[in-house]
Amino acid sequence: MAGNLAEWIEGYRVAWESGDPEAAADLFTPEATYRSNIVEPAHQGREGVRAYWESVTATQSDVQVRMGGPFVDGA
């Protein structure tokens, strides 16, 4: 897993643009949950993240991910 937030975000971008479910899953801890939609059940653990990304990115092409700068509010 990446050492800081900026590295994590860059890894997320690269995983998405390259359609790499293994790289996406590696960004999360083994016990993580990942929710792509607030009304659907969360994907459980790295395997859940990998399976979700494998499914959703299979039909995507020429993806370009752009995100604003991260910020922290509070401690």
Backbone hydrogen bonds, N-H to C=O, Kabsch-Sander energy under -0.5 kcal/mol:
donor,donor_aa,acceptor,acceptor_aa,energy
8,W,4,N,-2.4
9,I,5,L,-2.8
10,E,6,A,-2.0
11,G,7,E,-2.4
12,Y,8,W,-2.3
13,R,9,I,-2.4
14,V,10,E,-2.6
15,A,11,G,-2.5
16,W,12,Y,-2.3
17,E,13,R,-3.0
18,S,14,V,-2.3
19,G,15,A,-0.7
19,G,16,W,-0.8
20,D,15,A,-2.5
24,A,20,D,-2.0
25,A,21,P,-2.5
26,D,22,E,-2.2
27,L,23,A,-0.5
27,L,24,A,-1.3
28,F,25,A,-1.8
32,A,29,T,-1.7
34,Y,43,H,-2.3
36,S,34,Y,-0.6
40,E,37,N,-1.5
43,H,34,Y,-3.4
45,G,32,A,-3.4
46,R,30,P,-0.6
48,G,44,Q,-1.6
49,V,45,G,-2.1
50,R,46,R,-3.0
51,A,47,E,-2.6
52,Y,48,G,-2.2
53,W,49,V,-2.8
54,E,50,R,-2.6
55,S,51,A,-2.0
56,V,52,Y,-2.9
57,T,53,W,-2.4
58,A,54,E,-0.6
59,T,56,V,-0.6
60,Q,57,T,-1.2
74,G,72,V,-0.6
